[in-house]
Amino acid sequence: MGLADLTIGEDSSLRAALSQLDRGGPAQLITVDAKGRYSGLIDGGTIEAAIAAGHNLDSPASVAVRPDGALAADADETSLRRQMSRGSGIVPLLDADQRPVDYASPARARRIPVAEPSLSGNELKYVTECIETRWISSQGPFVRRFEAEIGKRLGLPAEQVLAVSNGTVALHLALVALGIGPGDEVILPDLTFAATINTVIQAGATPVIVDVDRVSLNIDPAAVAAAITARTKAIMPVHLYGQPAEMDALLALAARHKLLVIEDAAEAMGSRYKDRPCGAIGDAGTFSFFSNKLITTGEGGAIAFRDARSAQRARMLRDHGMDPAKRYWHLEVGFNYRLTNMQAALGCAQIEQLDRFLERKIEIAGQYGETLGGIDGVALPANLPGLLNSYWAYSIVMDFAALGISRDEFAVRLDKAGIETRPLFYPLHEMPPYRPYAGNRAYPTTTALSRGGLSLPSAVTLSAAETRYIGGVIARQAQLRRLVQRVGLA
Ligand SMILES: Cc1ncc(COP(=O)(O)O)c(C=O)c1O
């Protein structure tokens, strides 16, 4: 937003200030006196305090002004950064006559992206090595090395890990290699990315969509139990946004009914369920290395198998179903789902940094918790005992009904403040291609979560000033909306 959108005369009414604030953005206004000189900042909180002190909406904005940290327009970078890291909002920039000529904020220089990769390790060196050695296809040493490194993280031998072209084909190949196909039912959560269900359909099996748990956002074991039939072949939990699914309950159900468990761990590299890495708990676990994931190869994925024979079959299917002992002799109808050496080179460089990335994600979650914790109507991602949530995408669920606007309108307000967000996934059962797989089951939890859910910027490249700013904007917007409703301005 431009300076004019964020400036108001201090003799304007509080009503005018509120309705200007209510257009979205950082939820703060810069106030100026009759001569256009800076007098302070105003927001929902300062207006609320003024009203509590006996003022009303016709009172001038000056009664709610908080004189605060402006800087000279020619302030150096260090002072600017220091000032921004002190607060959670905008910093007015003044000329020699104290007139605002611009403002700074962590989102002024760049729109804060919801995700972006960090490629500051050995990525360039290893990819260059591929080019210099001319090993650019899937033949090449980085592929096996990447598989071995993933295996180490998961406590599995390299032979049981397959690098593949993306997280979607990882799911498809896992399903096919484990023998899931026509006539089989696979139970999966309503709240997930479409690839989870698409691949079940592509494998020829029948997906069975069930509701999720309100706290973990993951598949609800009680709903799974209720959906098991004689044709059920597998359960496909998704560790959504890095939060581990309730594996003990699911494994117990699987053991009782002789079902396979395929973990969609696309979003959960680094997450742990009790003492076990997500993706290495079920019969197979799949990962995505798309550029927004904890570690990335641009596009890419992997499958971890619990048993070596399934892995061996998958390896053959990954390479057109070709007999590994006899070139161009095909044993099954297979695929080309291979990852290239260049992508694996990126992956090798990324996995070296995995612990640091994970630490940063957890730090970001802590920083968000500081600004957003305790705000009415904002549910933060759960930090459940014994589980390690990687907080891959820090996702909050807000009570937008109490704010009188929709999730999407709120997202537009944040966008105006330079903050990109992502809606929580839409319930699968609501989308046309998947409606037939809902049966007559109910999905109250997914429906409610989806309407209120927003994933916030979570890249490991975020600065503390950025997370504080994002938290501050959300908190101020929420407070403002409650005030606007209370005073009947909405
Ligand atoms: C839960 C889930 N499953 C599967 C996938 C598919 O992974 P890819 O995009 O690498 O194909 C994703 C991707 O984002 C995902 O979030």
The ligand as a Tripos MOL2 file, in Angstrom:
@<TRIPOS>MOLECULE
LIG
   16    16     1     0     0
SMALL
NO_CHARGES

@<TRIPOS>ATOM
      1 C1          0.3580  -34.1500    1.1510 C.3       1 LIG1
      2 C2          1.0150  -34.1770   -0.1860 C.ar      1 LIG1
      3 N1          1.0360  -35.3210   -0.8860 N.ar      1 LIG1
      4 C3          1.6320  -35.4080   -2.0820 C.ar      1 LIG1
      5 C4          2.2390  -34.3190   -2.6690 C.ar      1 LIG1
      6 C5          2.8110  -34.4410   -4.0580 C.3       1 LIG1
      7 O1          4.1470  -34.0860   -4.1540 O.3       1 LIG1
      8 P1          4.7360  -33.4500   -5.5130 P.3       1 LIG1
      9 O2          4.2520  -32.0540   -5.5930 O.co2     1 LIG1
     10 O3          6.2070  -33.5420   -5.3080 O.co2     1 LIG1
     11 O4          4.2660  -34.2900   -6.6390 O.co2     1 LIG1
     12 C6          2.2350  -33.1100   -1.9940 C.ar      1 LIG1
     13 C7          2.8660  -31.9470   -2.6410 C.2       1 LIG1
     14 O5          2.9280  -30.8780   -2.3370 O.2       1 LIG1
     15 C8          1.6090  -33.0110   -0.7290 C.ar      1 LIG1
     16 O6          1.5620  -31.8670   -0.0570 O.3       1 LIG1
@<TRIPOS>BOND
     1     1     2 1
     2     2     3 ar
     3     2    15 ar
     4     3     4 ar
     5     4     5 ar
     6     5     6 1
     7     5    12 ar
     8     6     7 1
     9     7     8 1
    10     8     9 2
    11     8    10 1
    12     8    11 1
    13    12    13 1
    14    12    15 ar
    15    13    14 2
    16    15    16 1
@<TRIPOS>SUBSTRUCTURE
     1 LIG1         1 GROUP 0 **** ****
